[in-house]
Amino acid sequence: MKLTQSIKFRMVASLWLLFATIAGIGIFGLGRLEDVNRESSDIRERWLKSTRYIGDLDNFTSDFRAAEGAFLIAAKDVDAIAIEREMESLDEAISKAQKGYESILHDEIESADYRIFEKSWNSYRAEAKHTLEIMTKGDKAAAGSLFMSASRVAFASTSEALGRLSDRTNTQARLASERYDHAIREARALIIAAAILGASMALGIMLYVTRQITDPLLELAASMRRLSRNETDIQIYNTERPDELGEMARSVVVFRENAIQLQVSQQALATEASMLEEKLEHERRLGENQRNFISMASHEFRTPMTIIDGHAQRLLNARPAPRNEVIIERANKIRAAVRRMSIMIEGLLQTSRVVESPRLYFHPTNLDMSVVLKEVCDLHREISSNASVIEKYGAEKLPFYGDRNLISQVFSNLIGNAIKYSSPGGAVRVVVRSRRTALQVFVSDRGIGIPRRDVDHIFSRYYRASNASGITGTGVGLYLAKVVVELHGGVIKVKSREGKGSIFFVSLPFEAAGRAR
């Protein structure tokens, strides 16, 4: 899948486009507002101030001309002094207005007009001063003539220059106001257009996300919900899309096919379950018949074996006692064989009982584990004359609290299996280690071993390894060993390699055995 076809790429690109649009609109709007602010600042800082200062100059110069005339007609000296002070105040105000106007930036034409005004005002100011000096000397007629001639002409020139400057300033101020109005209208129109464009783009992105992503996702979610309700007769859309939604749609198609296969498998499993129930019931009947047979066989075998053992005892205890050593040896072998048969029958019966109700037949007592293991090893040496059972104990006496019959059955099964699955004459080792908290027993052989796939199931009931075909067995012995070991609070494990042999490890804790009491 190409990067540009990815939903993530398109979502990120859409968001970046929306962000760039919003940012562009914001920057554009700020630029337009800056133009408006610049025009507003030009009006506020230049033309309004210029107009105000020119107005002040017009008013103050007119008042100064009026004060000059009033000084000429003043009746008293007191009035003349007051008028002279007023003229000084007006002169200061005019000077202040001139400085204010000069502090504003003007173009060359405005500056030229202002210089004409300034020159005319200085000329008038000199004539007015001369007039006041003549008036102060008392020549009222000469002062009046000068007031109406040279002073009048100079003031007219000043007023004319100030008028031209005022007209030009007002014209420029009007033009600036028009530019300001135009900038506001333009900024408003452009900002509205940009906002409409941004809203259109946002709406387009929303529609794109809804139609291309959200709606298909909702359709897939609805399909998944229907599949979860086992509704497999549904149509999956957007499977042809090359993006993640297409992959999801194709996955849902696979899920639908799997659901269909699952339904078919469930029907088959239901049929198989029914068949297994029938087989299980058959196995239960077989198990019950097996237990009944074992119980009956045990009972039937005991009577003839008791008779055989009795005759062997009478032969050994006959008076006079037999002298033939061959007879004595054979009689003892007969009794040993009867004892082995009795033990085997008792073990078989015990196995059947313990597998069904383990705790019912659990009767622990104090015992010596070394004696128990030696009896089991000797028994298997007698049963299998060609077997090599090697014992290695860490102490002469290994006290333990447990059920003697059940423990014997456990190790009898382990040693018997080791002999059975080893080649004739193969060594079977029984190693016992007494630890601080537990008694550890290792039963190892160099036989056919257990395949790796069977190791985890070897302690299951009726389970036999795949390489054990052709060797007699029921698959109950290791299951019984696990039940009995766990009944004593212990654990049993196996480590095996096919063709290399097996090691069975049994750990029986002393404390757990003590609590069983």
C-alpha positions as CSV (number, residue, x, y, z in Angstrom):
1,M,0.0,0.0,0.0
2,K,1.4,3.4,-1.0
3,L,1.8,6.1,1.6
4,T,-0.5,8.4,-0.2
5,Q,-3.3,5.8,-0.2
6,S,-3.1,5.5,3.6
7,I,-6.0,6.8,5.7
8,K,-3.5,8.2,8.2
9,F,-1.7,10.1,5.5
10,R,-4.9,11.6,4.1
11,M,-6.3,12.4,7.5
12,V,-3.0,14.2,8.5
13,A,-3.0,16.0,5.1
14,S,-6.6,17.1,5.6
15,L,-5.9,18.4,9.1
16,W,-2.8,20.2,7.9
17,L,-4.7,21.7,5.0
18,L,-7.4,22.9,7.4
19,F,-4.8,24.2,9.8
20,A,-3.0,26.0,7.0
21,T,-6.3,27.5,5.8
22,I,-7.2,28.8,9.2
23,A,-3.7,30.1,9.8
24,G,-3.8,31.8,6.3
25,I,-7.1,33.4,7.0
26,G,-5.8,34.6,10.3
27,I,-2.7,36.1,8.8
28,F,-4.6,37.6,5.9
29,G,-7.1,39.1,8.3
30,L,-4.3,40.6,10.4
31,G,-2.8,42.0,7.3
32,R,-6.0,43.7,6.3
33,L,-6.5,45.0,9.8
34,E,-3.0,46.3,9.7
35,D,-3.8,48.3,6.5
36,V,-6.9,49.7,8.2
37,N,-4.9,50.6,11.3
38,R,-2.2,52.3,9.2
39,E,-4.8,54.5,7.5
40,S,-6.4,55.2,10.8
41,S,-3.1,56.1,12.4
42,D,-2.3,58.4,9.4
43,I,-5.6,60.2,10.0
44,R,-5.2,60.3,13.7
45,E,-1.5,61.2,14.0
46,R,-1.1,63.4,10.9
47,W,-4.2,65.0,9.5
48,L,-6.2,65.5,12.6
49,K,-3.3,67.0,14.4
50,S,-2.3,69.1,11.3
51,T,-5.9,70.4,11.0
52,R,-6.0,71.2,14.7
53,Y,-2.7,73.1,14.7
54,I,-3.7,75.0,11.5
55,G,-7.0,75.9,13.1
56,D,-5.2,77.1,16.2
57,L,-2.8,79.2,14.0
58,D,-5.8,80.7,12.2
59,N,-7.6,81.6,15.4
60,F,-4.5,82.8,17.2
61,T,-3.2,84.9,14.3
62,S,-6.7,86.5,13.9
63,D,-6.9,87.2,17.6
64,F,-3.4,88.7,17.4
65,R,-4.5,91.1,14.6
66,A,-7.6,92.0,16.6
67,A,-5.4,92.6,19.7
68,E,-3.1,94.9,17.6
69,G,-6.1,97.0,16.5
70,A,-7.5,97.1,20.1
71,F,-4.1,98.3,21.3
72,L,-4.3,101.3,18.9
73,I,-7.7,102.4,20.2
74,A,-7.1,101.6,23.9
75,A,-8.3,104.5,26.0
76,K,-6.2,104.0,29.0
77,D,-2.7,102.8,29.7
78,V,-4.2,100.0,31.8
79,D,-6.0,98.7,28.9
80,A,-3.0,98.9,26.7
81,I,-0.9,96.9,29.2
82,A,-3.6,94.2,29.3
83,I,-3.8,94.0,25.6
84,E,0.0,93.9,25.3
85,R,0.0,90.9,27.8
86,E,-2.7,89.2,25.7
87,M,-0.6,89.7,22.6
88,E,2.4,88.1,24.3
89,S,0.2,85.2,25.4
90,L,-1.1,84.8,21.8
91,D,2.4,85.0,20.5
92,E,3.4,82.1,22.8
93,A,0.3,80.1,21.7
94,I,1.1,80.7,18.0
95,S,4.7,79.6,18.6
96,K,3.5,76.5,20.4
97,A,1.1,75.7,17.5
98,Q,3.9,76.2,15.0
99,K,6.2,73.7,16.9
100,G,3.3,71.2,17.0
101,Y,2.8,71.5,13.3
102,E,6.5,71.3,12.6
103,S,6.7,68.0,14.6
104,I,4.4,66.3,12.1
105,L,5.8,64.7,9.0
106,H,4.7,66.6,5.8
107,D,5.3,66.3,2.1
108,E,7.3,68.9,0.2
109,I,4.3,70.9,-1.0
110,E,2.9,71.2,2.6
111,S,6.3,72.2,3.8
112,A,6.7,74.9,1.1
113,D,3.2,76.3,1.9
114,Y,4.1,76.3,5.6
115,R,7.4,78.1,4.9
116,I,5.5,80.8,3.0
117,F,3.1,81.2,5.9
118,E,6.0,81.3,8.4
119,K,7.8,84.0,6.3
120,S,4.6,86.0,5.9
121,W,3.9,85.7,9.7
122,N,7.4,86.9,10.6
123,S,7.0,89.8,8.2
124,Y,3.6,90.7,9.7
125,R,5.0,90.2,13.2
126,A,7.8,92.7,12.4
127,E,5.2,95.3,11.1
128,A,3.0,94.8,14.1
129,K,5.9,95.4,16.4
130,H,6.8,98.5,14.6
131,T,3.2,99.7,14.8
132,L,3.1,99.1,18.5
133,E,6.4,100.9,19.1
134,I,5.0,104.0,17.2
135,M,1.8,103.8,19.2
136,T,3.8,103.6,22.4
137,K,5.6,106.8,21.5
138,G,2.3,108.6,21.2
139,D,2.0,109.0,17.5
140,K,-1.4,107.5,17.2
141,A,-2.0,108.8,13.6
142,A,1.2,107.3,12.2
143,A,0.5,104.1,14.1
144,G,-3.0,104.0,12.6
145,S,-1.7,104.7,9.1
146,L,0.9,101.9,9.4
147,F,-1.8,99.5,10.8
148,M,-4.0,100.1,7.8
149,S,-1.2,99.9,5.2
150,A,2.0,97.8,5.7
151,S,0.7,95.7,8.7
152,R,-2.6,95.1,6.9
153,V,-0.8,93.9,3.7
154,A,1.5,91.6,5.7
155,F,-1.4,90.1,7.7
156,A,-3.4,89.5,4.5
157,S,-0.4,87.7,3.0
158,T,-0.2,85.6,6.2
159,S,-3.9,84.8,6.1
160,E,-3.7,83.9,2.4
161,A,-0.7,81.5,3.0
162,L,-2.5,80.0,6.0
163,G,-5.6,79.6,4.0
164,R,-3.8,77.7,1.2
165,L,-2.1,75.5,3.8
166,S,-5.5,74.8,5.5
167,D,-7.2,74.0,2.2
168,R,-4.5,71.6,1.2
169,T,-4.5,69.9,4.7
170,N,-8.3,69.6,4.6
171,T,-8.1,68.1,1.1
172,Q,-5.5,65.6,2.1
173,A,-7.4,64.7,5.3
174,R,-10.6,64.1,3.2
175,L,-8.6,61.8,0.9
176,A,-7.1,60.0,3.9
177,S,-10.6,59.5,5.3
178,E,-11.8,58.1,1.9
179,R,-8.8,55.7,1.9
180,Y,-9.6,54.6,5.4
181,D,-13.3,53.9,4.4
182,H,-12.1,52.1,1.4
183,A,-9.6,50.0,3.4
184,I,-12.3,49.1,5.9
185,R,-14.7,48.0,3.2
186,E,-12.0,46.1,1.4
187,A,-10.8,44.4,4.6
188,R,-14.4,43.5,5.5
189,A,-15.1,42.0,2.1
190,L,-11.8,40.1,1.9
191,I,-12.2,38.7,5.5
192,I,-15.7,37.6,4.8
193,A,-14.6,35.9,1.6
194,A,-11.7,34.2,3.4
195,A,-14.0,33.1,6.2
196,I,-16.5,31.7,3.6
197,L,-13.6,29.9,1.8
198,G,-12.3,28.4,5.2
199,A,-15.8,27.3,6.2
200,S,-16.2,25.7,2.7
201,M,-12.9,23.9,3.0
202,A,-13.8,22.7,6.6
203,L,-17.2,21.5,5.4
204,G,-15.5,19.7,2.5
205,I,-13.0,18.0,4.8
206,M,-15.9,17.0,7.1
207,L,-17.8,15.5,4.2
208,Y,-14.7,13.7,2.9
209,V,-14.0,12.2,6.4
210,T,-17.6,11.3,6.8
211,R,-18.1,9.6,3.4
212,Q,-14.6,8.1,3.1
213,I,-13.8,7.1,6.6
214,T,-16.6,7.4,9.2
215,D,-19.4,5.8,7.2
216,P,-17.3,2.9,6.0
217,L,-16.1,2.3,9.6
218,L,-19.7,2.3,10.8
219,E,-20.7,-0.2,8.1
220,L,-17.8,-2.5,9.1
221,A,-18.8,-2.2,12.8
222,A,-22.4,-3.1,11.9
223,S,-21.2,-6.0,9.9
224,M,-19.1,-7.2,12.8
225,R,-22.0,-6.9,15.2
226,R,-24.1,-9.0,12.8
227,L,-21.3,-11.6,12.5
228,S,-21.1,-11.7,16.3
229,R,-24.8,-12.7,16.3
230,N,-23.9,-15.5,13.8
231,E,-25.5,-13.7,10.9
232,T,-23.3,-14.8,8.1
233,D,-25.5,-13.8,5.2
234,I,-24.2,-10.2,4.9
235,Q,-22.6,-8.2,2.2
236,I,-19.2,-6.6,3.0
237,Y,-18.4,-3.4,1.1
238,N,-15.2,-1.4,0.4
239,T,-13.1,-4.6,-0.1
240,E,-11.6,-3.1,-3.3
241,R,-10.2,0.0,-1.4
242,P,-6.3,0.0,-1.3
243,D,-6.2,1.6,2.2
244,E,-6.6,0.4,5.8
245,L,-10.3,0.3,5.5
246,G,-10.0,-2.0,2.5
247,E,-7.7,-4.2,4.6
248,M,-10.3,-4.2,7.4
249,A,-13.1,-5.0,5.0
250,R,-11.1,-7.9,3.5
251,S,-10.3,-9.1,7.1
252,V,-14.1,-9.0,7.9
253,V,-14.7,-11.1,4.8
254,V,-12.1,-13.6,6.1
255,F,-13.8,-13.4,9.5
256,R,-17.2,-14.1,7.9
257,E,-15.8,-17.1,6.0
258,N,-14.2,-18.4,9.2
259,A,-17.6,-17.9,11.0
260,I,-19.2,-20.0,8.3
261,Q,-16.6,-22.6,8.7
262,L,-17.0,-22.4,12.4
263,Q,-20.7,-23.1,12.1
264,V,-20.0,-26.1,10.0
265,S,-17.4,-27.2,12.4
266,Q,-19.8,-26.7,15.4
267,Q,-22.3,-28.9,13.7
268,A,-19.7,-31.5,13.1
269,L,-18.4,-31.2,16.7
270,A,-22.0,-31.6,17.9
271,T,-22.2,-34.8,16.0
272,E,-18.8,-35.9,17.3
273,A,-19.8,-34.9,20.8
274,S,-22.9,-37.1,20.6
275,M,-20.7,-40.0,19.3
276,L,-18.2,-39.3,22.1
277,E,-20.9,-39.4,24.7
278,E,-21.9,-42.8,23.4
279,K,-18.3,-44.0,23.5
280,L,-17.8,-42.5,26.9
281,E,-20.9,-44.4,28.2
282,H,-19.4,-47.5,26.6
283,E,-16.1,-46.9,28.3
284,R,-17.9,-46.4,31.6
285,R,-19.5,-49.8,31.2
286,L,-16.2,-51.3,30.2
287,G,-14.6,-49.8,33.2
288,E,-17.2,-51.1,35.5
289,N,-17.0,-54.5,33.9
290,Q,-13.2,-54.3,34.2
291,R,-13.5,-53.5,37.9
292,N,-15.9,-56.3,38.4
293,F,-13.7,-58.6,36.6
294,I,-10.6,-57.6,38.6
295,S,-12.5,-58.0,41.8
296,M,-13.8,-61.4,40.7
297,A,-10.5,-62.5,39.3
298,S,-8.7,-61.4,42.5
299,H,-11.2,-63.4,44.6
300,E,-11.0,-66.4,42.3
301,F,-7.1,-66.4,42.1
302,R,-6.7,-66.1,45.9
303,T,-8.3,-69.4,46.7
304,P,-6.0,-71.6,44.5
305,M,-3.0,-69.6,45.4
306,T,-3.8,-70.1,49.0
307,I,-4.1,-73.8,48.4
308,I,-0.8,-73.9,46.5
309,D,0.9,-71.9,49.3
310,G,-0.6,-74.2,51.9
311,H,0.7,-77.3,50.2
312,A,4.2,-75.8,49.9
313,Q,4.1,-75.0,53.6
314,R,3.0,-78.6,54.5
315,L,5.8,-79.9,52.3
316,L,8.4,-77.8,54.1
317,N,6.9,-78.5,57.6
318,A,6.4,-82.2,57.0
319,R,7.7,-84.7,59.6
320,P,10.1,-86.0,59.1
321,A,11.4,-82.9,57.3
322,P,12.5,-83.4,53.7
323,R,16.2,-83.8,53.2
324,N,16.3,-83.2,49.5
325,E,17.6,-79.6,48.9
326,V,16.0,-79.5,45.5
327,I,12.6,-80.1,47.0
328,I,13.2,-77.4,49.6
329,E,14.4,-74.9,47.0
330,R,11.5,-75.6,44.7
331,A,9.0,-75.3,47.6
332,N,10.5,-71.9,48.5
333,K,10.3,-70.8,44.9
334,I,6.6,-71.9,44.8
335,R,5.9,-69.8,47.9
336,A,7.8,-66.8,46.5
337,A,5.9,-67.1,43.2
338,V,2.6,-67.3,45.2
339,R,3.7,-64.2,47.1
340,R,4.5,-62.3,44.0
341,M,1.3,-63.3,42.4
342,S,-0.6,-62.2,45.6
343,I,1.2,-58.8,45.5
344,M,0.5,-58.3,41.8
345,I,-3.2,-59.2,42.3
346,E,-3.4,-56.9,45.3
347,G,-1.7,-54.1,43.4
348,L,-4.1,-54.5,40.5
349,L,-7.1,-54.5,42.8
350,Q,-5.6,-51.5,44.7
351,T,-5.0,-49.6,41.5
352,S,-8.6,-50.0,40.4
353,R,-9.8,-48.8,43.8
354,V,-7.5,-45.9,44.2
355,V,-8.1,-44.5,40.7
356,E,-11.8,-44.3,41.5
357,S,-11.7,-43.1,45.2
358,P,-8.1,-42.2,46.1
359,R,-8.7,-40.7,49.6
360,L,-10.9,-43.6,50.7
361,Y,-7.9,-46.0,50.5
362,F,-5.3,-43.6,51.9
363,H,-4.0,-44.9,55.2
364,P,-0.6,-43.3,56.1
365,T,1.7,-44.8,58.7
366,N,5.3,-44.4,59.8
367,L,7.5,-46.3,57.4
368,D,11.1,-46.6,56.2
369,M,11.3,-45.6,52.6
370,S,14.5,-47.5,52.0
371,V,12.8,-50.8,53.0
372,V,9.8,-50.0,50.8
373,L,12.0,-49.3,47.8
374,K,14.2,-52.3,48.4
375,E,11.1,-54.6,48.5
376,V,9.9,-53.1,45.3
377,C,13.3,-53.5,43.6
378,D,13.7,-57.1,44.8
379,L,10.2,-57.9,43.6
380,H,11.0,-56.7,40.1
381,R,14.3,-58.5,40.1
382,E,12.4,-61.7,40.9
383,I,9.7,-61.0,38.3
384,S,12.2,-60.0,35.6
385,S,15.3,-62.1,36.1
386,N,17.2,-60.3,33.3
387,A,16.5,-56.8,34.7
388,S,19.4,-54.8,36.2
389,V,17.9,-52.6,39.0
390,I,20.6,-50.4,40.7
391,E,19.8,-48.8,44.0
392,K,21.6,-45.8,45.5
393,Y,20.3,-44.4,48.8
394,G,21.8,-41.5,50.7
395,A,21.1,-43.0,54.1
396,E,20.5,-46.5,55.5
397,K,17.2,-45.5,57.0
398,L,14.8,-43.1,55.3
399,P,11.8,-42.4,57.7
400,F,8.7,-41.2,56.1
401,Y,5.0,-40.9,56.9
402,G,2.7,-42.3,54.1
403,D,0.6,-45.1,52.8
404,R,2.9,-48.1,52.4
405,N,0.8,-49.9,49.8
406,L,0.2,-46.8,47.7
407,I,3.8,-45.7,47.8
408,S,4.9,-49.2,46.8
409,Q,2.5,-49.1,43.9
410,V,3.9,-45.8,42.7
411,F,7.5,-47.0,42.5
412,S,6.5,-50.4,41.3
413,N,4.8,-48.7,38.4
414,L,7.8,-46.5,37.7
415,I,10.4,-49.3,38.0
416,G,8.2,-51.7,36.0
417,N,7.8,-49.2,33.2
418,A,11.5,-48.5,33.2
419,I,12.2,-52.2,32.8
420,K,9.4,-52.8,30.3
421,Y,10.5,-49.9,28.0
422,S,14.2,-50.7,28.2
423,S,16.1,-53.3,26.2
424,P,16.7,-56.7,28.0
425,G,19.4,-56.3,30.6
426,G,19.2,-52.5,30.5
427,A,20.1,-50.8,33.8
428,V,17.4,-49.1,35.8
429,R,18.7,-46.7,38.5
430,V,16.8,-45.8,41.7
431,V,18.4,-42.8,43.5
432,V,17.1,-41.4,46.7
433,R,18.1,-38.1,48.3
434,S,16.9,-36.9,51.6
435,R,16.6,-33.1,51.7
436,R,15.7,-30.9,54.6
437,T,12.0,-30.5,53.6
438,A,11.4,-33.4,51.2
439,L,12.4,-36.9,50.1
440,Q,13.5,-37.0,46.4
441,V,13.5,-40.2,44.4
442,F,14.9,-40.5,40.8
443,V,14.0,-43.5,38.6
444,S,16.0,-43.4,35.4
445,D,16.5,-45.7,32.4
446,R,18.2,-45.8,29.0
447,G,15.1,-47.1,27.1
448,I,13.1,-45.9,24.2
449,G,12.2,-42.6,25.8
450,I,9.1,-40.5,25.4
451,P,8.4,-38.3,22.3
452,R,8.4,-34.6,23.0
453,R,4.8,-34.1,21.9
454,D,3.7,-36.8,24.5
455,V,5.6,-35.6,27.5
456,D,2.9,-33.1,28.7
457,H,0.2,-35.8,28.5
458,I,2.0,-38.8,29.8
459,F,0.3,-38.6,33.3
460,S,-3.2,-38.4,31.8
461,R,-5.5,-41.4,32.4
462,Y,-5.4,-44.0,29.6
463,Y,-2.8,-42.0,27.7
464,R,0.1,-43.9,26.1
465,A,3.0,-42.5,24.2
466,S,2.9,-42.8,20.5
467,N,6.0,-45.0,20.4
468,A,4.6,-47.5,22.9
469,S,2.5,-49.5,20.4
470,G,3.3,-53.2,20.6
471,I,4.2,-53.0,24.3
472,T,1.5,-54.2,26.8
473,G,0.0,-51.5,29.0
474,T,-3.3,-49.8,30.0
475,G,-2.2,-46.1,30.4
476,V,-3.3,-46.2,34.1
477,G,0.0,-46.7,35.9
478,L,1.5,-43.2,35.6
479,Y,-1.9,-41.6,36.2
480,L,-2.1,-43.6,39.5
481,A,1.4,-42.6,40.4
482,K,0.5,-38.9,39.9
483,V,-2.7,-39.3,42.0
484,V,-0.9,-41.0,44.9
485,V,2.1,-38.5,44.9
486,E,-0.3,-35.5,44.9
487,L,-2.3,-37.3,47.7
488,H,0.9,-37.2,49.7
489,G,1.4,-33.5,48.9
490,G,4.2,-34.2,46.5
491,V,5.0,-33.7,42.8
492,I,6.0,-36.0,40.0
493,K,7.8,-34.9,36.9
494,V,9.5,-36.5,33.9
495,K,12.4,-35.5,31.7
496,S,12.8,-37.6,28.6
497,R,14.3,-37.8,25.1
498,E,13.1,-40.2,22.5
499,G,15.7,-42.9,22.0
500,K,17.7,-41.7,25.0
501,G,15.7,-42.8,28.0
502,S,13.7,-41.2,30.7
503,I,14.1,-39.8,34.3
504,F,11.1,-39.7,36.6
505,F,11.4,-37.4,39.6
506,V,9.3,-37.8,42.7
507,S,9.4,-35.3,45.5
508,L,7.5,-36.1,48.7
509,P,7.5,-33.3,51.3
510,F,7.9,-34.3,55.0
511,E,5.6,-31.6,56.2
512,A,2.8,-32.4,53.8
513,A,3.1,-36.0,54.8
514,G,2.9,-35.1,58.4
515,R,-0.2,-33.0,57.9
516,A,-1.9,-35.9,56.1
517,R,-1.9,-37.7,59.5
